[in-house]
Amino acid sequence: MKATEPFIMLPRSLLCSAAWQDLSLNAMRLVSFLMREHLAHGGRCNGHLIAPHRQLVELGIHPGAVTGTIELASDLGIVDVARGTGRAPNRFTLTWLLLPDGTEASNRWRHYVRPPKTCRRRRVAA
């Protein structure tokens, strides 16, 4: 690793959170893509990150799963999404990072509560 190579801070509390652990493989692909986009723009575009549908499909997310993947990452509080209208793209924010104007991170992932597991009743053969 070069001394000047950019990096993203991933707090231990985020990595140990229920929200992070409940990310699906596709949601991890989305978050990874957004982190790379953030780095590609010098860490100055959080809140304005774009993840084109075509590029998400190239990453391995099924075309029919892109919307659900974005919704999951947002529901878990890992990303915020400003929906684009018409042909305008969605704009993403990584919620654990500062915004370019110095606004504190929302850290919405801290408020995620894992839903209780539902148990199916076993049928007993008569």
Residue frames as a rotation matrix with the C-alpha (Angstrom) as fourth column:
MET 1
0.582 0.813 0.000 0.00
0.813 -0.582 0.000 0.00
0.000 0.000 -1.000 0.00
LYS 2
-0.245 -0.634 0.734 1.34
0.573 -0.705 -0.418 3.41
0.782 0.318 0.536 -0.96
ALA 3
-0.715 -0.099 -0.692 1.66
0.668 -0.388 -0.635 5.96
-0.206 -0.916 0.343 1.82
THR 4
-0.850 0.379 -0.366 -0.60
-0.403 -0.915 -0.013 8.32
-0.340 0.136 0.930 -0.13
GLU 5
-0.788 0.586 -0.192 -3.22
0.228 0.566 0.792 5.74
0.572 0.580 -0.580 -1.08
PRO 6
-0.381 0.710 0.592 -6.74
-0.798 -0.576 0.178 6.80
0.467 -0.404 0.786 -0.02
PHE 7
-0.863 0.159 -0.480 -8.66
0.334 0.892 -0.305 4.77
0.379 -0.424 -0.823 2.52
ILE 8
0.016 0.918 0.396 -12.07
-0.374 -0.361 0.854 4.67
0.927 -0.162 0.338 4.20
MET 9
-0.818 -0.213 0.535 -12.54
-0.566 0.131 -0.814 4.47
0.104 -0.968 -0.228 7.94
LEU 10
0.042 0.806 -0.590 -14.72
-0.149 0.589 0.794 1.53
0.988 0.054 0.145 8.99
PRO 11
-0.226 -0.133 0.965 -15.40
-0.931 -0.263 -0.254 1.88
0.287 -0.956 -0.065 12.71
ARG 12
-0.966 -0.171 -0.193 -15.35
-0.098 0.935 -0.341 -1.32
0.238 -0.311 -0.920 14.74
SER 13
-0.591 0.803 0.079 -18.82
-0.158 -0.019 -0.987 -0.47
-0.791 -0.596 0.138 16.07
LEU 14
0.100 0.593 -0.799 -20.12
-0.957 -0.161 -0.239 -0.44
-0.271 0.789 0.551 12.48
LEU 15
-0.423 -0.365 -0.830 -18.48
-0.679 0.734 0.023 -3.75
0.600 0.573 -0.558 11.59
CYS 16
-0.990 0.034 -0.140 -19.90
0.121 0.731 -0.672 -5.37
0.080 -0.682 -0.727 14.75
SER 17
-0.584 0.811 -0.035 -23.38
-0.680 -0.512 -0.525 -3.89
-0.444 -0.283 0.850 14.31
ALA 18
-0.182 0.653 0.735 -26.49
0.285 0.751 -0.596 -5.91
-0.941 0.101 -0.323 13.51
ALA 19
0.685 0.450 -0.573 -27.02
-0.340 -0.497 -0.798 -3.67
-0.644 0.742 -0.187 10.48
TRP 20
-0.062 -0.802 -0.593 -23.63
-0.990 -0.027 0.141 -4.58
-0.129 0.596 -0.792 8.97
GLN 21
-0.786 -0.270 0.556 -24.07
-0.315 0.949 0.016 -8.27
-0.532 -0.162 -0.831 9.77
ASP 22
0.031 0.901 0.433 -27.51
0.278 0.408 -0.870 -8.30
-0.960 0.147 -0.238 8.12
LEU 23
0.033 -0.087 -0.996 -26.23
-0.840 -0.541 0.019 -6.92
-0.541 0.836 -0.092 4.81
SER 24
0.832 0.232 0.504 -26.86
0.081 0.848 -0.524 -9.37
-0.548 0.477 0.687 1.99
LEU 25
-0.096 -0.884 0.458 -24.10
0.750 0.239 0.617 -10.23
-0.655 0.403 0.639 -0.48
ASN 26
0.070 0.181 0.981 -25.65
0.900 -0.436 0.017 -7.87
0.430 0.882 -0.194 -3.02
ALA 27
0.958 0.273 0.085 -25.94
0.203 -0.857 0.473 -5.08
0.202 -0.436 -0.877 -0.45
MET 28
0.434 -0.883 -0.178 -22.25
0.300 -0.044 0.953 -5.58
-0.849 -0.467 0.246 0.39
ARG 29
-0.209 -0.466 0.860 -21.48
0.966 0.042 0.257 -5.27
-0.156 0.884 0.441 -3.32
LEU 30
0.554 0.501 0.665 -23.42
0.595 -0.797 0.104 -1.99
0.582 0.338 -0.739 -3.39
VAL 31
0.958 -0.207 -0.200 -21.68
0.045 -0.582 0.812 -0.60
-0.284 -0.787 -0.548 -0.29
SER 32
0.111 -0.968 0.225 -18.28
0.597 0.246 0.764 -1.68
-0.795 0.050 0.605 -1.62
PHE 33
-0.022 -0.043 0.999 -19.03
0.961 -0.276 0.009 0.05
0.275 0.960 0.047 -4.93
LEU 34
0.833 0.407 0.373 -20.05
0.299 -0.901 0.315 3.25
0.465 -0.151 -0.872 -3.12
MET 35
0.705 -0.656 -0.269 -16.89
0.186 -0.196 0.963 3.18
-0.684 -0.729 -0.016 -1.00
ARG 36
-0.188 -0.786 0.589 -14.78
0.860 0.158 0.485 2.87
-0.475 0.597 0.646 -4.16
GLU 37
0.285 0.376 0.881 -16.71
0.764 -0.644 0.028 5.78
0.578 0.666 -0.471 -5.71
HIS 38
0.985 0.070 -0.157 -16.10
0.161 -0.697 0.699 7.83
-0.061 -0.713 -0.698 -2.58
LEU 39
0.272 -0.961 -0.045 -12.37
0.391 0.068 0.918 7.13
-0.880 -0.267 0.394 -2.83
ALA 40
-0.115 -0.295 0.948 -12.32
0.991 0.034 0.131 7.85
-0.071 0.955 0.288 -6.57
HIS 41
0.464 0.366 0.807 -13.58
0.460 -0.878 0.134 11.36
0.757 0.308 -0.575 -5.82
GLY 42
-0.453 -0.822 0.346 -11.01
0.095 -0.430 -0.898 12.07
0.886 -0.374 0.273 -3.14
GLY 43
-0.530 0.295 -0.795 -13.44
0.841 0.306 -0.446 11.49
0.112 -0.905 -0.410 -0.27
ARG 44
-0.929 0.103 -0.356 -15.26
-0.013 -0.969 -0.246 14.70
-0.370 -0.224 0.902 -1.13
CYS 45
-0.678 0.679 -0.281 -18.51
-0.535 -0.195 0.822 13.46
0.503 0.708 0.496 -2.66
ASN 46
-0.843 0.454 -0.290 -20.31
0.539 0.703 -0.464 11.61
-0.006 -0.547 -0.837 0.13
GLY 47
-0.210 0.853 -0.478 -23.97
0.170 -0.449 -0.877 12.47
-0.963 -0.265 -0.051 -0.34
HIS 48
0.348 0.261 -0.900 -23.46
-0.783 -0.448 -0.433 12.80
-0.516 0.855 0.048 -4.09
LEU 49
-0.696 -0.632 0.340 -22.29
-0.387 0.730 0.563 9.27
-0.605 0.260 -0.753 -4.87
ILE 50
0.265 0.748 -0.609 -23.84
-0.950 0.095 -0.297 7.64
-0.164 0.657 0.736 -7.93
ALA 51
-0.605 -0.359 0.711 -24.22
-0.250 0.933 0.259 3.90
-0.756 -0.021 -0.654 -8.56
PRO 52
-0.276 0.510 -0.814 -25.53
-0.961 -0.157 0.227 3.38
-0.012 0.845 0.534 -12.10
HIS 53
0.600 0.648 0.469 -27.77
-0.614 0.749 -0.250 0.35
-0.513 -0.138 0.847 -12.58
ARG 54
0.821 -0.309 -0.480 -25.53
-0.305 0.474 -0.826 -0.94
0.483 0.825 0.295 -15.37
GLN 55
-0.192 -0.973 0.128 -22.43
-0.631 0.022 -0.775 -0.88
0.751 -0.230 -0.619 -13.15
LEU 56
-0.159 0.202 0.966 -24.23
-0.912 0.346 -0.222 -2.64
-0.379 -0.916 0.129 -10.30
VAL 57
0.883 0.468 0.038 -25.29
-0.400 0.792 -0.461 -5.39
-0.246 0.392 0.887 -12.71
GLU 58
0.472 -0.795 -0.382 -21.67
-0.364 0.218 -0.905 -5.68
0.803 0.567 -0.186 -13.90
LEU 59
-0.357 -0.590 0.724 -20.70
-0.896 -0.003 -0.444 -6.23
0.264 -0.808 -0.527 -10.24
GLY 60
-0.904 0.024 -0.428 -22.93
0.045 0.998 -0.038 -9.29
0.426 -0.054 -0.903 -10.13
ILE 61
-0.641 0.768 -0.004 -26.22
-0.161 -0.139 -0.977 -7.90
-0.751 -0.625 0.213 -8.81
HIS 62
-0.535 0.524 0.662 -29.10
0.819 0.513 0.256 -9.40
-0.205 0.680 -0.704 -10.81
PRO 63
-0.857 0.178 0.483 -30.95
0.110 -0.853 0.510 -6.68
0.503 0.490 0.712 -12.76
GLY 64
0.118 0.993 -0.021 -34.19
0.130 0.006 0.991 -7.55
0.984 -0.120 -0.128 -10.96
ALA 65
0.393 -0.024 -0.919 -32.51
0.884 0.286 0.370 -7.28
0.254 -0.958 0.134 -7.55
VAL 66
-0.553 -0.704 0.446 -30.97
0.561 -0.710 -0.425 -3.81
0.616 0.016 0.788 -7.82
THR 67
-0.064 0.604 0.794 -33.95
-0.361 -0.756 0.546 -1.93
0.930 -0.252 0.266 -6.35
GLY 68
0.856 0.421 -0.302 -34.35
0.069 0.485 0.872 -4.39
0.513 -0.767 0.386 -3.47
THR 69
0.118 -0.914 -0.389 -30.62
0.920 0.248 -0.304 -4.25
0.375 -0.322 0.870 -2.76
ILE 70
-0.601 -0.291 0.744 -30.71
0.142 -0.956 -0.258 -0.46
0.786 -0.049 0.616 -2.50
GLU 71
0.345 0.828 0.443 -33.79
-0.436 -0.277 0.856 -0.63
0.831 -0.488 0.266 -0.26
LEU 72
0.728 -0.120 -0.674 -32.13
0.539 0.708 0.456 -3.16
0.423 -0.696 0.581 2.05
ALA 73
-0.339 -0.937 -0.082 -28.96
0.831 -0.258 -0.493 -1.08
0.441 -0.235 0.866 2.46
SER 74
-0.503 0.246 0.828 -31.13
-0.230 -0.962 0.146 1.96
0.833 -0.117 0.541 3.17
ASP 75
0.600 0.799 -0.050 -33.45
-0.218 0.223 0.950 0.11
0.770 -0.559 0.308 5.59
LEU 76
0.467 -0.518 -0.717 -30.40
0.813 0.570 0.119 -1.10
0.347 -0.638 0.687 7.53
GLY 77
0.957 -0.044 -0.288 -29.20
0.091 -0.894 0.439 2.50
-0.277 -0.446 -0.851 7.78
ILE 78
0.113 -0.970 0.215 -25.89
0.726 0.229 0.649 1.83
-0.678 0.083 0.730 6.02
VAL 79
-0.844 -0.326 0.427 -26.70
0.534 -0.590 0.606 4.21
0.054 0.739 0.671 3.15
ASP 80
-0.073 0.817 -0.573 -29.06
0.109 -0.564 -0.818 7.11
-0.991 -0.122 -0.048 2.60
VAL 81
-0.589 -0.041 0.807 -30.64
0.789 0.187 0.585 7.47
-0.175 0.982 -0.078 -0.83
ALA 82
-0.273 0.522 -0.808 -31.92
-0.301 -0.844 -0.444 10.63
-0.914 0.122 0.388 -2.47
ARG 83
0.012 0.359 0.933 -34.08
0.683 0.678 -0.270 9.24
-0.730 0.641 -0.237 -5.26
GLY 84
-0.897 -0.319 -0.305 -33.53
-0.031 -0.644 0.764 10.75
-0.440 0.695 0.568 -8.68
THR 85
0.189 0.981 -0.032 -36.54
-0.024 -0.028 -0.999 11.80
-0.982 0.190 0.018 -10.73
GLY 86
0.832 0.143 -0.536 -36.92
-0.528 -0.094 -0.844 10.99
-0.171 0.985 -0.003 -14.40
ARG 87
0.749 -0.616 -0.242 -33.52
0.276 0.624 -0.731 10.07
0.602 0.481 0.638 -15.75
ALA 88
0.220 -0.668 0.711 -31.64
-0.774 -0.563 -0.289 11.74
0.593 -0.487 -0.641 -12.90
PRO 89
-0.190 -0.366 -0.911 -29.64
0.134 0.910 -0.394 9.18
0.973 -0.196 -0.124 -10.91
ASN 90
0.879 0.330 -0.345 -30.08
0.342 0.069 0.937 8.32
0.333 -0.941 -0.052 -7.26
ARG 91
0.065 -0.852 0.520 -27.56
-0.458 -0.489 -0.742 10.01
0.886 -0.190 -0.422 -4.98
PHE 92
0.604 0.101 -0.791 -26.09
0.450 0.775 0.443 7.97
0.658 -0.624 0.422 -2.13
THR 93
0.257 -0.524 0.812 -24.59
-0.801 -0.586 -0.124 8.81
0.541 -0.618 -0.570 1.25
LEU 94
-0.128 -0.364 -0.923 -22.46
0.397 0.834 -0.384 6.42
0.909 -0.415 0.038 3.32
THR 95
0.658 0.682 0.319 -24.02
0.064 -0.473 0.879 7.10
0.750 -0.557 -0.355 6.71
TRP 96
0.714 -0.431 -0.551 -20.92
0.672 0.204 0.712 6.61
-0.195 -0.879 0.435 8.86
LEU 97
-0.363 -0.893 0.267 -18.87
0.932 -0.347 0.108 9.24
-0.004 0.288 0.958 7.01
LEU 98
-0.285 0.166 -0.944 -18.92
0.246 -0.939 -0.239 13.04
-0.926 -0.301 0.227 7.21
LEU 99
0.691 0.492 0.529 -20.52
0.676 -0.181 -0.715 15.02
-0.256 0.852 -0.457 4.42
PRO 100
-0.038 -0.799 0.600 -18.31
0.900 -0.288 -0.327 17.31
0.435 0.528 0.730 2.31
ASP 101
0.210 0.173 0.962 -19.68
-0.022 -0.983 0.181 20.43
0.977 -0.059 -0.203 4.01
GLY 102
-0.744 -0.606 0.280 -18.56
-0.319 -0.046 -0.947 19.10
0.587 -0.794 -0.159 7.41
THR 103
0.232 0.902 0.364 -22.01
-0.902 0.059 0.428 17.89
0.365 -0.427 0.827 8.49
GLU 104
-0.453 -0.392 0.801 -21.71
-0.760 0.639 -0.118 15.03
-0.465 -0.662 -0.587 10.95
ALA 105
-0.855 0.137 -0.500 -22.43
-0.188 0.817 0.545 11.49
0.483 0.560 -0.673 9.84
SER 106
0.046 0.962 0.271 -26.03
-0.832 -0.114 0.543 10.40
0.553 -0.250 0.795 10.49
ASN 107
-0.883 -0.460 0.096 -24.97
-0.444 0.750 -0.491 6.92
0.154 -0.476 -0.866 11.70
ARG 108
0.058 0.998 0.006 -28.51
-0.976 0.055 0.211 5.66
0.210 -0.018 0.977 11.06
TRP 109
-0.022 -0.131 -0.991 -27.18
-0.205 0.971 -0.124 2.10
0.978 0.201 -0.048 11.22
ARG 110
-0.925 -0.363 0.111 -26.89
-0.158 0.100 -0.982 2.53
0.345 -0.926 -0.150 15.02
HIS 111
-0.461 0.836 0.297 -30.69
-0.814 -0.264 -0.518 2.65
-0.355 -0.481 0.802 15.26
TYR 112
-0.099 0.401 -0.911 -31.30
-0.688 0.633 0.354 -0.56
0.719 0.662 0.213 13.34
VAL 113
-0.259 0.114 0.959 -32.91
-0.798 0.534 -0.279 -3.28
-0.544 -0.838 -0.047 15.42
ARG 114
-0.911 -0.115 -0.397 -32.85
-0.330 0.780 0.532 -6.79
0.248 0.615 -0.748 14.07
PRO 115
0.065 0.997 0.052 -36.42
-0.899 0.036 0.437 -8.10
0.434 -0.075 0.898 13.78
PRO 116
-0.158 -0.096 0.983 -37.20
-0.734 0.677 -0.052 -11.07
-0.660 -0.730 -0.177 16.01
LYS 117
-0.916 -0.168 -0.364 -36.98
-0.369 0.711 0.599 -14.45
0.158 0.683 -0.713 14.38
THR 118
0.119 0.987 0.111 -40.33
-0.992 0.122 -0.026 -16.00
-0.039 -0.107 0.993 13.67
CYS 119
-0.805 -0.346 0.483 -40.76
-0.398 0.918 -0.006 -19.63
-0.441 -0.197 -0.876 14.52
ARG 120
-0.235 0.726 -0.646 -42.85
-0.732 0.305 0.609 -21.97
0.640 0.616 0.460 12.48
ARG 121
0.116 0.348 0.930 -44.91
-0.853 0.514 -0.086 -24.38
-0.509 -0.784 0.356 14.46
ARG 122
-0.881 -0.431 -0.196 -43.97
-0.474 0.783 0.404 -27.93
-0.020 0.448 -0.894 13.73
ARG 123
0.204 0.942 -0.267 -46.79
-0.912 0.282 0.298 -30.03
0.356 0.183 0.916 12.48
VAL 124
-0.590 -0.312 0.745 -47.17
-0.628 0.757 -0.181 -33.18
-0.507 -0.575 -0.642 14.43
ALA 125
-0.644 0.340 -0.685 -48.24
-0.454 0.551 0.700 -36.16
0.616 0.762 -0.201 12.40
ALA 126
0.019 0.766 0.643 -51.48
-0.996 0.068 -0.052 -37.59
-0.083 -0.639 0.764 13.70
